[in-house]
């Protein structure tokens, strides 16, 4: 029995020593945090958590140090763990509040709104959380309004582009129709130009016969002229 008591005392001393180290690291981390040495504070808080994984203060302050360094993803993970594991409504409210802040900084507006609402469920009197909730809701509304405006402008631009294409197609077709009309008009005008008179077969034969007779008369005259000869001086070759 005496030995059992000794073992228990030793174990209690170990737990006390372990707890003292955990608190020491938390205390050191707090001093560094106040000096805005957030990276060093994070390291000290991690050491406290290694000694006591269930340390609310160590885990909570570790999440704050991550948040201050804009390490929002690991901060979100840490505050989510605290909120889901704690049964203390005050701790849950604060964890959800800080979770909402981390999500808000990450532009995850809908998730941040949900976190703020959960914080208010656990602490309805927290005016700071209520203010942050209203702010996140307003930012979400602005984002949605801007998205609607962008979608509207996108639709308008598409309609304008479609109209421009339709106008261009119409202009192209009108020009084609005009070109075709002008071509048809030119073809009609060319078809109405005076054409040389065409001779009938009988007229052609009569003209050919007349030409032949005229040529025969001319040849006869030339023959007669050559037969008569031309009178001139006779020169005797002595």
C-alpha positions in Angstrom: 0.0 0.0 0.0 2.8 2.3 0.9 4.5 1.5 -2.4 1.3 2.3 -4.3 1.1 5.7 -2.6 4.7 6.4 -3.5 4.0 5.5 -7.2 1.0 7.8 -7.3 2.9 10.6 -5.7 5.7 10.2 -8.3 3.1 10.2 -11.1 1.4 13.3 -9.7 4.8 15.0 -9.5 5.4 14.1 -13.2 2.0 15.5 -14.2 2.6 18.7 -12.3 6.1 19.0 -13.8 4.6 18.3 -17.3 1.8 20.9 -16.7 4.4 23.4 -15.5 6.4 23.0 -18.7 3.2 23.4 -20.8 2.3 26.6 -18.9 5.8 27.9 -19.2 5.7 27.5 -23.0 2.3 29.2 -23.1 3.5 32.0 -20.9 6.6 32.5 -23.1 4.5 32.4 -26.2 2.2 35.1 -24.8 5.2 37.4 -24.1 6.5 36.9 -27.7 2.9 37.4 -29.1 2.7 40.7 -27.2 6.0 41.7 -28.8 4.4 40.8 -32.2 7.0 38.1 -32.7 4.3 35.8 -34.0 6.5 33.2 -35.7 8.5 32.7 -32.4 5.2 32.7 -30.4 3.9 30.0 -32.7 7.0 27.8 -32.0 6.5 28.2 -28.2 2.8 27.4 -28.4 3.5 24.3 -30.4 5.9 23.2 -27.7 3.2 23.7 -25.1 0.7 21.6 -27.2 3.3 18.9 -27.5 3.4 18.6 -23.7 -0.4 18.8 -23.5 -2.5 18.2 -26.7 -5.7 19.1 -24.8 -4.3 22.5 -23.7 -7.1 24.9 -24.6 -4.9 27.9 -24.0 -2.0 26.5 -26.0 -4.1 25.4 -29.0 -6.2 28.6 -29.0 -3.1 30.9 -28.8 -1.4 28.8 -31.5 -4.4 29.5 -33.8 -4.1 33.2 -33.1 -0.4 33.2 -33.9 -1.1 31.4 -37.2 -3.8 34.0 -38.0 -1.5 36.9 -37.3 1.0 35.5 -39.8 -1.8 35.2 -42.4 -1.5 31.4 -42.3 -5.2 31.2 -42.6 -5.6 27.6 -43.7 -3.8 26.1 -40.7 -5.6 28.6 -38.5 -8.9 27.5 -39.9 -8.0 23.9 -39.2 -6.9 24.7 -35.6 -10.0 26.7 -34.7 -12.3 24.1 -36.2 -10.6 21.4 -34.0 -11.1 23.5 -30.9 -14.8 24.4 -31.7 -15.7 20.7 -32.4 -13.8 19.2 -29.5 -14.7 21.6 -26.6 -17.9 21.3 -24.5 -17.4 24.8 -23.0 -19.9 27.1 -24.7 -17.6 30.2 -24.1 -14.7 28.4 -25.7 -16.8 27.2 -28.6 -18.2 30.7 -29.1 -14.7 32.2 -29.2 -13.3 29.5 -31.5 -16.2 29.9 -34.0 -15.6 33.7 -33.9 -11.9 33.3 -34.7 -12.8 30.7 -37.3 -15.2 33.2 -38.9 -12.4 35.8 -39.0 -10.0 33.3 -40.7 -12.6 32.3 -43.3 -13.4 35.9 -43.9 -9.8 36.7 -44.6 -9.7 33.8 -47.0 -12.6 35.3 -48.9 -14.8 32.3 -47.9 -17.7 34.5 -47.1 -20.6 32.0 -46.9 -18.5 29.8 -44.6 -17.5 32.7 -42.4 -21.2 33.7 -42.0 -22.0 30.2 -40.9 -19.1 30.3 -38.4 -20.3 33.6 -36.9 -23.8 32.3 -36.6 -22.5 29.2 -34.7 -20.6 31.6 -32.4 -23.7 33.6 -31.7 -25.6 30.4 -30.9 -23.1 29.8 -28.1 -22.9 33.4 -27.0 -25.8 35.5 -28.3 -24.6 38.6 -26.5 -21.3 39.0 -28.4 -21.7 42.3 -30.2 -18.3 41.9 -31.9 -19.4 38.6 -33.5 -22.7 40.2 -34.5 -20.9 43.1 -36.2 -18.5 40.7 -38.0 -21.6 38.7 -39.2 -23.3 41.8 -40.6 -20.0 42.8 -42.3 -19.6 39.4 -43.9 -23.2 39.4 -45.1 -22.8 42.8 -46.6 -19.6 41.7 -48.4 -21.4 38.6 -49.7 -24.2 40.8 -51.0 -21.8 43.1 -52.8 -20.1 40.1 -54.3 -23.3 38.6 -55.5 -24.5 42.0 -56.9 -21.2 42.3 -58.7 -21.5 38.8 -60.1 -25.0 39.6 -61.3 -23.7 42.8 -62.9 -20.9 40.9 -64.6 -23.3 38.3 -65.9 -25.6 41.0 -67.2 -22.7 42.8 -68.9 -21.6 39.5 -70.3 -25.1 38.8 -71.7 -25.3 42.3 -73.1 -21.9 41.9 -74.8 -23.0 38.6 -76.3 -26.2 40.2 -77.6 -24.3 43.1 -79.0 -21.9 40.7 -80.7 -24.8 38.7 -82.1 -26.4 41.9 -83.4 -23.2 43.1 -85.0 -22.8 39.7 -86.7 -26.4 39.8 -87.9 -25.9 43.4 -89.2 -22.7 42.4 -90.9 -24.4 39.3 -92.5 -27.3 41.5 -93.6 -24.9 44.1 -95.1 -22.9 41.4 -96.9 -26.1 39.9 -98.3 -27.4 43.4 -99.3 -24.1 44.0 -101.1 -24.3 40.7 -102.8 -27.9 41.4 -103.9 -26.9 44.9 -105.2 -23.9 43.4 -107.1 -26.1 40.8 -108.6 -28.7 43.4 -109.5 -26.1 45.6 -111.1 -24.7 42.7 -113.1 -28.2 41.8 -114.3 -28.8 45.4 -115.3 -25.5 45.5 -117.3 -26.3 42.2 -119.0 -29.7 43.6 -120.0 -28.2 46.8 -121.3 -25.6 44.8 -123.3 -28.2 42.6 -124.7 -30.2 45.7 -126.0 -27.2 47.2 -127.9 -27.8 47.6 -131.7 -26.5 44.6 -133.5 -25.3 44.6 -137.2 -28.2 43.9 -139.7 -28.3 40.3 -140.6 -28.7 39.4 -144.4 -31.1 36.9 -145.5 -29.8 34.0 -147.6 -31.4 35.4 -150.8 -29.9 38.8 -150.3 -26.5 37.3 -149.7 -26.7 35.3 -152.9 -27.8 38.4 -154.9 -24.9 40.4 -153.5 -22.4 37.6 -154.2 -23.7 37.3 -157.8 -23.5 41.1 -158.3 -19.9 41.1 -157.0 -19.0 38.2 -159.4 -20.5 40.1 -162.4 -18.7 43.3 -161.5 -15.4 41.4 -161.2 -16.0 39.7 -164.6 -16.7 43.0 -166.3 -13.5 44.4 -164.9 -11.4 41.5 -166.1 -12.9 41.8 -169.6 -12.0 45.5 -169.8 -8.4 44.7 -168.9 -8.1 42.0 -171.5 -9.4 44.3 -174.3 -7.0 47.1 -173.3 -4.0 44.7 -173.5 -4.9 43.4 -176.9 -5.1 46.8 -178.6 -1.7 47.9 -177.2 -0.3 51.5 -177.1 1.1 53.4 -180.1 4.6 54.9 -179.8 8.0 55.9 -181.6 9.8 53.1 -183.4 13.6 53.2 -182.8 15.6 51.2 -185.3 18.7 49.4 -184.0 21.4 50.0 -186.5 
